[in-house]
């Protein structure tokens, strides 16, 4: 019986792929399958995949398909996954060899639909840039009904979690959009009752040099669309009376996450269009500046917890100093 299926979409990552697959092939969990989906790579990624498949034929299942971007590749992997739990690893990242053994153990121990670990940002030399603690001050087993504030507090990465396969029975990553994690993962949480966690930093997220400012554009509007999709699922869920918590979710993802992305949009016209879209989003959801400034994450004022540069950025934005912001960023 396969305990965990790990889905790895691959697109032109020959520089990083060996390190990623090596960390997965040597997992201490024996009953694991690594589903590698080559999503139309044009570099040497396929040769690397074939080499690992030959070395680890019982663990690695390799597939090739035409390019359809991340959501499509993940969904392709889901269609071929047989594990009790599903995990996702980006092909330029790596994980600790104990990651899936402990997370699976926690899932079984607590009958959890989702298991979460901490992650840390690293550079290309493996130096730790930032530790990202996911769920501070809560126990290993979390009853979501009793701790629903978690819904508006956690980060919605797919990569540092495993999910019971049943959660995907009627759900897939939305194709043709960006920020598919924000669109889908909250919906999976809304279908869950128990979340388990480990405080260990098992996932190593690679932050590539000079990759941020080159890619930020109007596709950031998909953040707001993703949040709208989550609202539909929220209203149909058993947690639909928790409106205060959902508003906090809107503030974290629809305002703070959106603005963090907006900071790196270079095109002036696109920047203004996105500012207008954010204003419309706030009006539609009746989100005031006061609510944004006093939003608390894990019981702590979120704005005050940020670095001074980020504090200045958000304060200037909401005090109408957009022209000054454009000079600063």
C-alpha positions in Angstrom: 0.0 0.0 0.0 1.3 3.4 -1.0 1.2 5.7 2.0 2.1 9.0 0.4 2.1 10.1 -3.3 4.4 13.1 -3.9 3.7 15.0 -7.1 6.6 16.9 -8.7 5.7 19.1 -11.7 8.8 19.8 -13.9 9.4 22.5 -16.4 12.9 23.5 -17.4 14.6 23.1 -14.1 17.7 21.1 -15.0 19.9 23.2 -12.8 17.9 22.2 -9.6 16.1 19.0 -10.4 18.7 16.5 -9.3 18.9 18.0 -5.8 15.1 17.9 -5.5 14.7 14.3 -6.7 17.6 13.1 -4.6 15.9 14.4 -1.4 12.7 12.6 -2.4 14.3 9.3 -3.5 16.0 9.0 -0.1 12.9 9.5 2.0 12.8 7.3 5.1 9.2 6.5 4.4 9.3 3.2 2.5 5.8 3.1 1.0 6.1 6.3 -1.1 5.6 7.0 -4.8 7.2 10.1 -6.4 5.1 11.1 -9.4 7.3 13.3 -11.7 5.4 15.1 -14.4 7.5 16.6 -17.2 5.3 19.4 -18.3 6.8 20.0 -21.7 10.4 20.8 -20.7 12.8 21.9 -23.5 16.0 21.6 -21.5 17.7 18.6 -20.1 15.2 17.8 -17.4 13.9 14.7 -19.1 17.4 13.1 -19.0 17.6 13.7 -15.3 14.2 12.2 -14.7 15.1 9.1 -16.7 18.3 8.7 -14.7 16.5 8.8 -11.4 13.8 6.5 -12.6 16.5 3.9 -13.5 18.1 4.2 -10.2 14.9 4.2 -8.1 12.4 2.2 -10.3 10.2 1.2 -7.3 9.8 4.8 -6.1 9.8 7.1 -9.1 6.9 7.1 -11.7 7.7 9.4 -14.6 5.2 11.0 -17.0 5.6 13.4 -19.9 2.9 15.7 -21.3 2.5 18.9 -23.3 3.0 22.1 -21.4 -0.1 23.1 -19.5 1.5 25.0 -16.7 1.6 24.2 -12.9 -2.1 23.5 -12.2 -2.4 21.2 -15.2 0.7 19.2 -14.2 -0.4 18.8 -10.6 -3.8 17.7 -11.7 -2.2 15.1 -14.1 -0.3 13.8 -11.1 -3.4 13.6 -9.0 -5.0 11.5 -11.7 -2.2 9.0 -11.3 -1.7 9.1 -7.6 -2.5 6.0 -5.5 -1.3 7.1 -2.0 -3.5 7.6 1.1 -2.1 11.1 1.4 -0.9 13.5 -1.4 2.0 15.9 -1.2 3.4 18.5 -3.6 7.0 19.5 -4.1 8.2 22.2 -6.4 11.0 20.9 -8.6 13.6 23.5 -7.6 13.1 22.9 -3.9 14.2 20.1 -1.6 12.9 18.4 1.5 14.4 16.7 4.6 14.6 13.0 4.2 12.3 12.4 7.3 9.6 14.8 6.1 7.0 12.4 4.7 7.6 9.7 7.3 6.8 12.0 10.2 3.9 13.8 8.4 2.3 10.5 7.4 2.7 9.2 11.0 1.0 12.4 12.4 -1.8 12.0 9.9 -2.5 8.5 10.9 -2.1 9.2 14.6 -4.6 12.0 14.6 -6.8 10.9 11.7 -6.0 14.3 10.2 -7.1 15.4 6.8 -4.2 17.8 6.5 -0.7 17.7 8.0 1.5 20.8 8.0 5.2 21.4 8.6 7.3 24.5 8.8 9.4 25.7 5.9 12.4 28.0 5.3 13.6 30.0 2.4 17.1 29.2 1.2 19.4 30.6 -1.4 21.1 28.6 -4.1 24.0 27.7 -1.8 21.6 26.4 0.8 22.0 29.3 3.2 18.8 29.9 5.3 17.3 33.3 4.4 14.1 33.1 6.4 12.4 30.7 8.7 8.6 30.5 8.2 6.9 29.1 11.2 3.4 28.0 10.2 1.3 27.4 13.3 2.8 28.8 16.5 1.3 28.2 20.0 -1.1 25.4 19.0 -0.8 21.7 19.7 0.2 18.9 17.4 -3.5 18.0 16.9 -5.9 20.8 16.0 -9.6 20.6 16.0 -10.6 23.1 13.3 -14.1 23.7 14.7 -12.6 24.8 18.0 -9.7 26.7 16.4 -11.3 28.1 13.2 -9.3 31.3 13.5 -6.5 29.1 12.0 -8.3 29.5 8.7 -7.4 33.2 8.4 -3.9 32.7 9.9 -2.1 29.9 8.0 -0.2 30.3 4.8 -1.7 28.5 1.9 1.3 26.9 0.3 0.6 23.5 -1.1 4.2 22.3 -0.8 4.6 22.1 3.0 1.4 19.9 3.5 0.1 16.5 2.9 -3.6 15.9 2.2 -5.9 12.9 2.5 -6.6 11.8 -1.1 -10.3 12.0 -0.5 -10.1 15.8 -0.3 -9.4 15.8 -4.1 -12.3 13.5 -5.0 -14.2 16.4 -6.5 -11.6 19.1 -6.5 -8.6 20.0 -8.7 -6.3 23.0 -9.1 -7.9 25.6 -11.3 -6.4 25.7 -14.8 -5.2 28.8 -16.6 -4.8 30.9 -13.5 -2.0 32.0 -11.2 -2.1 31.6 -7.4 -3.8 28.3 -7.7 -2.8 27.4 -4.1 -4.7 30.3 -2.7 -7.7 29.3 -4.8 -7.8 25.6 -3.8 -6.0 24.9 -0.5 -8.5 27.0 1.6 -11.3 25.0 0.1 -9.6 21.8 1.2 -9.3 23.2 4.7 -13.0 24.0 4.7 -13.7 20.3 4.0 -11.5 19.2 6.9 -12.1 18.7 10.7 -8.6 17.9 12.0 -5.2 19.4 11.1 -2.0 18.0 12.5 1.3 19.8 12.5 5.0 19.4 13.2 7.2 22.4 14.2 10.2 21.0 12.2 11.4 22.9 9.2 11.3 20.1 6.7 10.7 22.0 3.5 13.5 24.1 1.9 12.0 26.7 -0.5 14.5 28.1 -3.0 14.4 31.8 -3.5 16.1 32.4 -6.8 18.1 35.6 -7.5 16.5 38.3 -9.6 13.3 36.2 -10.2 10.8 38.5 -8.5 10.6 41.7 -10.4 10.7 40.1 -13.8 7.4 38.2 -13.4 5.1 40.5 -11.5 2.3 41.8 -13.7 -1.5 41.9 -14.0 -1.6 38.2 -13.3 -1.6 39.3 -9.7 -5.3 40.1 -10.1 -5.8 36.3 -9.9 -5.2 36.6 -6.2 -8.5 38.5 -5.9 -10.3 36.1 -8.1 -9.0 33.2 -6.1 -10.3 34.8 -2.9 -13.7 35.2 -4.5 -13.7 31.5 -5.4 -12.9 30.6 -1.7 -15.8 32.8 -0.6 -18.3 30.6 -2.5 -16.9 27.5 -0.9 -16.9 29.2 2.6 -20.6 30.1 2.3 -21.5 26.5 1.4 -19.3 25.0 4.2 -20.1 24.0 7.8 -18.1 26.9 8.9 -20.2 29.6 7.2 -21.2 31.3 10.4 -17.6 32.2 11.1 -17.9 35.5 9.2 -15.3 37.4 11.3 -12.7 34.8 10.6 -13.5 34.9 6.9 -13.1 38.6 6.8 -9.7 38.2 8.4 -8.9 35.8 5.5 -10.0 38.5 3.1 -7.6 40.9 4.8 -4.6 38.6 4.8 -4.9 37.2 1.3 -6.9 39.8 -0.5 -5.2 42.9 0.9 -1.8 42.1 2.5 -0.8 39.3 0.1 -2.0 41.3 -2.9 -0.1 44.4 -1.8 3.0 42.3 -1.2 2.8 41.2 -4.9 1.9 44.7 -6.1 5.1 46.1 -4.7 7.1 44.4 -7.5 4.9 45.4 -10.4 7.1 47.6 -12.6 4.7 48.8 -15.2 3.0 52.0 -14.1 -0.3 51.5 -15.9 -0.6 47.9 -14.6 0.2 49.1 -11.1 -2.7 51.7 -11.2 -5.1 49.1 -12.6 -4.3 46.8 -9.8 -4.7 49.6 -7.2 -8.2 50.2 -8.6 -9.0 46.5 -8.4 -7.9 46.4 -4.8 -10.1 49.4 -4.0 -13.1 47.7 -5.6 -12.4 44.5 -3.7 -12.3 46.4 -0.4 -15.5 48.2 -1.2 -17.3 45.0 -2.1 -16.2 43.3 1.1 -16.6 46.4 3.3 -12.9 46.3 4.5 -11.8 49.4 6.2 -8.3 50.8 6.7 -8.8 50.4 10.5 -9.6 46.7 10.1 -6.5 46.3 8.0 -4.2 48.0 10.5 -5.6 46.1 13.5 -5.8 42.7 11.8 -4.3 40.1 14.1 -2.5 36.9 13.0 -2.0 34.2 15.6 -3.1 36.7 18.3 -0.5 39.4 17.3 -1.0 42.6 15.3 0.2 41.6 11.8 1.3 45.0 10.7 3.5 45.5 13.8 5.1 42.1 13.3 6.5 43.1 9.9 9.9 44.5 9.1 10.2 48.3 9.2 10.5 48.5 5.4 7.2 46.6 5.0 5.5 48.7 7.7 6.5 51.9 5.8 5.3 50.4 2.5 1.8 49.5 3.8 1.4 52.8 5.7 2.4 54.9 2.7 0.0 52.9 0.5 -3.0 53.4 2.8 -2.2 57.1 3.4 -2.5 57.7 -0.3 1.2 58.1 -1.1 1.3 55.9 -4.2 3.5 58.3 -6.2 6.1 58.3 -3.5 5.8 54.5 -3.3 6.6 54.2 -7.0 9.8 56.1 -6.4 10.8 53.9 -3.5 10.1 50.6 -5.2 
